[in-house]
Amino acid sequence: MKVIENIIKVFLGIVILYAFCHYFFIFKDVVLSIGAKRNLTGKIVYSINALKVKVIELPSGEKKTIYKAEETADKYLEHVLNPYFSPSGRKIVFTKMPIDAALRYRLYMMDTDGTNVKKILDLGDASISSPSWSPDGSKIAFVVKDKGLEGLYIIDAYNPSDYKRICAIEPARAQPAWSPDSQKVVFISEELYRSKIGDNLYAEKDLGGAYIVEFYENRVRKIIEYASEVSWSPDSKSLICKKGDGYYLITLTDNGYTKDIQRIIPYETPIYGKPGSLPIRWSPDGKYIVFCKDIWFGFTGIYVAPIDNPKKHIRIATDGTDIVGMSWVR
């Protein structure tokens, strides 16, 4: 009898401890940050676990699912990833693996309420990922990783059949980021030991890091080593990127070269969480950044931080662990 009582006590202790941790690590800073949301405006879209596309309305923080993948026998089919708002906020471009696509992603577009879904580009044996809409609304950049066609591409947003490769470096699956004038794209590459990166374009052998493509000037150059995510500020003066030990602010010179690099948000990964390759984006007004951090087994926090005081970041949502792709529009 005594043994049973002890087992019950241990069980209740575990339940109470879990409830405490669940509140403290998952809900506490959401409650404490409600007042800080008042200055936030616009909408944030992201994909979660490759099954849903969700939108957060600001400043309320209301979160809703606008698109859900159909259930199939194969867990990889019908996956949806990398949603990105058009500059007008009326459309979302994203990638999806339809049932008949032989495990290849295609490029799709839909209205911001999740309706009027249509495929806009199919590259056959090549898989499309990580679309990103140019600020002027005319182009969409995307990534292809299949051998032979790998590289960074752009497509005419109003004529999807008009697309071209602008850089033959094999990009990582992070979304490319456009400069505010829509003349350049910064993207992440994890590739090594390639010297030729396009027609008449060459670079150093170690290609891991963040690259700027000035495709109207036929030039590609590396700006930072070993980054995994990157986003361009609306005033064109800075980049924000994710590296191994935190989030970094890269100040650019007038001609677009690196002037200064400083870590503004270190990783504070506790034993119950883990760092992941999660997106980071600027707010449309350039005053905030939104980023993600794993906070508990099975849970990821979506945070917003003022760029002039990034240590004061607040959590605006809590969701599953696999957040792929993100965009913030007015």
C-alpha positions in Angstrom: 0.0 0.0 0.0 2.9 2.3 0.9 4.5 1.6 -2.5 1.3 2.6 -4.3 1.0 5.9 -2.3 4.6 6.7 -3.2 4.0 6.0 -6.9 0.9 8.3 -6.8 2.9 11.1 -5.1 5.7 10.8 -7.7 3.1 10.9 -10.5 1.3 13.9 -9.1 4.7 15.6 -8.6 5.6 15.0 -12.2 2.2 16.4 -13.4 2.6 19.5 -11.2 6.1 20.1 -12.4 5.1 19.7 -16.0 2.2 22.1 -15.6 4.5 24.6 -14.0 7.1 24.3 -16.8 4.4 24.4 -19.5 3.0 27.7 -18.1 6.4 29.3 -17.3 8.2 28.5 -20.6 5.3 28.4 -23.0 2.7 30.9 -21.9 4.3 33.3 -19.4 6.0 35.8 -21.8 2.9 35.8 -24.0 0.9 37.1 -21.1 3.5 39.6 -20.1 3.9 41.0 -23.6 0.3 41.8 -24.4 0.8 45.5 -23.9 3.9 45.6 -26.0 2.0 44.5 -29.1 0.1 47.8 -29.4 2.8 49.3 -31.7 2.8 46.4 -34.1 0.9 46.5 -37.4 0.3 44.4 -40.4 0.2 40.6 -40.9 2.7 37.8 -40.6 2.3 34.6 -42.7 4.2 31.3 -42.1 4.0 27.6 -42.6 3.9 25.1 -39.8 5.0 21.4 -40.0 4.6 21.6 -43.8 0.8 21.1 -43.3 -0.7 24.5 -42.7 -0.3 28.1 -43.7 -1.1 30.5 -40.8 -1.5 34.3 -40.5 -1.0 36.4 -37.4 -3.0 39.6 -37.4 -1.3 42.5 -35.6 -1.5 44.1 -33.1 -4.2 41.7 -31.8 -2.0 38.6 -32.2 -5.0 36.7 -33.5 -3.7 33.6 -35.3 -5.7 31.7 -38.0 -5.1 28.9 -40.5 -5.8 30.0 -44.0 -4.7 26.9 -45.9 -4.4 23.3 -44.8 -2.8 20.5 -46.8 -5.0 17.6 -47.8 -4.5 14.3 -45.8 -2.8 11.6 -47.9 -1.4 8.1 -47.3 2.1 9.4 -47.9 3.1 12.0 -45.3 5.3 13.9 -47.8 2.6 14.6 -50.3 0.6 17.8 -50.4 3.1 19.5 -48.2 3.0 23.3 -48.2 6.0 25.5 -47.4 7.5 29.0 -47.7 4.5 31.3 -47.9 5.4 34.9 -48.9 3.1 37.9 -49.2 3.0 40.1 -52.3 3.9 43.7 -51.5 0.2 44.7 -51.8 -0.8 42.0 -49.3 -3.4 40.6 -51.6 -1.6 37.4 -52.7 0.6 34.8 -51.2 3.1 32.7 -53.2 4.2 29.3 -51.7 5.4 25.9 -52.7 3.5 22.7 -52.6 4.1 19.0 -53.4 1.0 17.8 -55.2 0.2 14.1 -55.3 1.3 13.7 -59.0 4.6 15.6 -58.6 6.9 12.6 -57.8 8.2 14.2 -54.6 8.9 17.6 -56.3 7.7 20.9 -55.1 5.8 23.3 -57.4 5.2 27.0 -57.2 1.7 28.1 -56.3 -0.2 31.3 -55.6 -3.4 32.1 -53.6 -5.4 34.9 -52.2 -4.6 36.0 -48.6 -7.7 34.2 -47.3 -6.5 30.9 -48.7 -8.8 30.8 -51.6 -8.2 30.9 -55.4 -5.2 28.5 -55.2 -3.5 27.9 -58.5 -0.2 26.4 -59.7 2.0 29.0 -61.5 5.2 27.0 -62.3 6.1 23.4 -62.7 9.7 22.5 -63.5 9.1 18.8 -64.1 12.0 16.8 -62.5 13.3 19.9 -60.7 11.9 20.9 -57.3 11.1 24.6 -56.4 11.6 26.0 -52.9 11.8 29.3 -51.0 9.9 31.9 -53.1 10.3 35.5 -52.2 8.4 38.5 -53.8 10.3 41.6 -54.9 9.2 44.9 -53.2 8.1 46.4 -56.6 5.8 43.4 -57.0 7.1 42.5 -60.5 9.3 39.5 -59.7 9.5 36.4 -57.5 12.9 34.8 -56.6 13.0 31.1 -55.9 15.5 28.3 -55.3 16.1 25.0 -57.3 18.4 22.4 -55.7 18.3 19.6 -58.2 21.6 18.8 -59.9 22.0 20.3 -63.3 19.3 23.0 -62.7 20.4 24.1 -59.2 20.6 27.8 -58.6 18.7 31.0 -57.8 16.0 31.9 -60.3 13.6 34.8 -60.8 10.2 34.7 -62.4 7.9 37.4 -63.8 5.0 37.5 -61.2 2.5 38.4 -64.0 3.9 36.0 -66.6 5.0 32.8 -64.8 6.3 31.2 -68.0 9.1 33.9 -68.1 11.7 32.7 -65.7 15.5 32.5 -65.7 18.5 31.4 -63.6 20.5 34.4 -62.3 23.1 32.5 -60.2 24.3 28.9 -60.5 25.5 28.6 -56.9 23.3 26.0 -55.2 21.3 28.0 -52.5 20.2 26.6 -49.2 16.5 26.3 -48.6 16.3 29.7 -46.8 14.1 32.2 -48.6 16.1 34.8 -50.6 15.7 38.4 -49.6 15.3 41.3 -52.1 16.8 44.8 -51.7 14.2 47.5 -51.3 14.9 48.8 -54.9 14.3 45.3 -56.3 17.7 45.3 -58.0 19.6 42.8 -55.8 18.9 39.5 -54.0 20.7 38.2 -51.0 20.6 34.4 -50.4 22.2 31.7 -48.4 24.4 29.0 -49.8 25.9 25.9 -48.0 27.8 24.7 -51.0 31.6 24.1 -51.1 34.3 23.9 -53.6 32.7 25.3 -56.8 34.6 28.0 -58.6 32.2 28.9 -61.5 28.9 30.4 -60.3 27.4 31.4 -63.6 28.1 32.5 -67.1 31.4 34.4 -66.9 31.0 34.6 -63.1 33.5 33.2 -60.6 34.0 33.2 -56.9 36.3 31.7 -54.2 36.1 28.0 -53.6 34.4 28.0 -50.2 30.9 29.2 -51.0 29.1 28.7 -47.6 27.5 31.9 -46.4 25.4 34.8 -47.6 25.7 36.2 -51.1 24.4 39.3 -52.8 23.4 38.9 -56.5 23.3 42.1 -58.5 21.8 40.5 -61.5 21.4 43.7 -63.6 25.2 44.2 -63.2 26.0 40.5 -63.6 27.9 40.3 -60.3 27.8 37.9 -57.3 29.7 38.4 -54.1 29.9 36.9 -50.6 29.2 39.2 -47.7 29.3 36.9 -44.6 30.4 33.3 -43.8 28.2 30.5 -42.4 24.8 32.2 -42.2 21.6 30.2 -42.3 18.9 32.9 -42.8 19.0 36.5 -44.0 16.7 39.5 -44.5 17.2 43.0 -46.0 16.1 46.1 -44.1 13.4 48.3 -45.8 15.9 51.3 -45.8 18.5 49.1 -47.6 21.2 50.0 -45.1 21.3 46.7 -43.1 20.8 43.0 -43.2 19.8 40.8 -40.4 21.1 37.2 -40.5 21.1 34.0 -38.4 24.5 32.4 -37.6 25.5 29.6 -35.2 25.4 31.6 -32.0 22.7 34.1 -32.6 21.1 36.8 -34.8 23.5 39.4 -36.4 23.0 42.9 -37.7 25.1 43.6 -40.8 25.5 47.3 -41.6 26.2 48.0 -45.2 28.2 50.7 -46.9 26.6 53.0 -49.5 27.8 50.7 -52.3 26.5 47.6 -50.5 29.6 46.2 -48.9 29.8 45.0 -45.3 30.7 47.8 -43.0 30.0 46.3 -39.5 28.7 43.0 -38.1 27.4 42.7 -34.5 25.4 40.1 -32.7 22.2 41.6 -31.4 20.3 38.5 -30.1 22.4 35.6 -28.7 21.0 32.2 -28.5 19.7 31.4 -25.1 18.8 27.8 -25.7 17.9 25.9 -22.5 18.3 22.2 -22.0 14.6 21.7 -22.9 14.9 23.3 -26.3 17.1 23.3 -29.3 18.3 25.8 -32.0 16.8 25.3 -35.4 17.1 26.7 -38.9 14.2 29.1 -38.4 13.2 32.2 -40.4 13.9 35.8 -39.5 12.3 38.9 -41.2 12.1 42.7 -40.9 8.9 44.5 -40.3 7.7 46.7 -43.2 8.5 49.9 -41.4 12.0 48.6 -40.5 11.5 49.1 -36.7 11.2 45.5 -35.7 12.4 42.0 -36.6 10.4 38.8 -36.3 12.3 35.6 -35.5 11.7 32.1 -34.1 13.2 30.1 -31.3 12.5 26.6 -30.0 11.3 26.9 -26.5 10.1 23.5 -25.3 9.7 20.0 -26.6 7.3 20.3 -29.6 6.9 24.1 -29.3 8.5 27.1 -31.1 8.0 30.7 -30.2 7.5 33.5 -32.7 9.1 36.6 -31.4 9.2 40.3 -32.3 12.0 42.6 -31.2 12.6 46.3 -31.7 15.7 46.7 -33.7 16.9 49.6 -31.5 16.5 47.4 -28.3 16.5 43.8 -29.5 17.0 42.3 -26.0 13.4 43.4 -25.3 11.9 40.8 -27.6 8.3 39.6 -27.0 6.6 36.4 -28.0 3.5 36.9 -30.2 2.7 33.3 -30.9 3.5 29.7 -29.9 3.3 26.9 -32.5 4.8 23.6 -33.6 8.5 23.0 -34.1 8.9 23.1 -37.9 8.3 26.7 -39.1 9.5 27.0 -42.7 9.1 30.3 -44.5 7.8 33.7 -43.2 6.8 37.1 -44.5 5.5 40.3 -42.9 3.3 42.8 -44.8 1.7 46.1 -43.9 
